[in-house]
Amino acid sequence: EVQLVQSGAEVKKPGESLKISCKGSGYSFTSYWIGWVRQMPGKGLEWMGIIYRGDSDTKYSPSFQGQVTISVDKSISTAYLQWSSLKASDTAMYYCARRGNGGYFDYWGQGTLVTVSS
Amino acid sequence: QSALTQPASVSGSPGQSITISCTGTSSDVGGYNYVSWYQHHPGKAPKLMIYDVSNRPSGVSNRFSASKSGNTASLTISGLQAEDEADYYCTSYTSSSTYVFGTGTKVTVL
């Protein structure tokens, strides 16, 4: 069974760093892209970026370029989303998703709630 | 890269059909057959309902169908049921080699 399991909820202060994770199982992790999606409170879904096999092939949506870093550790089938300096506006639910063999995302993680507050 | 345009809300009575539009540009929806649709209950993981414009994944009801014409894609839900009440998002591959979501549509079953 394909599963993407994300790390737990985080509460951070502005200026702190954070790295959240998404562990894949039940499939060949290195054969698929993994994407990240943000949903701010009361707002819609937004594509952040995608990464493939940890070989530096990473695409960021313009709105998130330079704001976050997406990485992967293929040895443990895990993708990451990280911030070097969080802002209150980073408060959101973050989802990871596997890209299927086309232009769609077929399996999703359960989401990680990030709260940034002083 | 602007979000694809969807109506904010669509409603219908049980048994009726509704259609949700998703309008982009020639750099996304109109340029690629990589439009997909997702059902989302807030706080839960989005669920893939349609991929590559009009294909249904295994397990998705055949009450869901979709198509594309030019820069606009559409999702139709036939025989509307209470369980269909959710937010729906379209997504398209873009000329920037990334993806863009639609603005989202809240479907209400009256």
Interface residues (C-beta under 8 A of the other chain):
Chain A: G35 V37 Q39 G44 L45 E46 W47 G49 I50 K59 Y60 S61 P62 S63 M93 Y95 A97 G100 G102 G103 Y104 F105 D106 W108 G109 Q110 G111
Chain B: Q1 A3 Y32 N33 Y34 V35 S36 Y38 H40 P42 G43 K44 A45 P46 K47 L48 Y51 D52 P57 D87 Y89 T91 S92 Y93 S96 S97 T98 Y99 V100 F101 G102 T103 G104
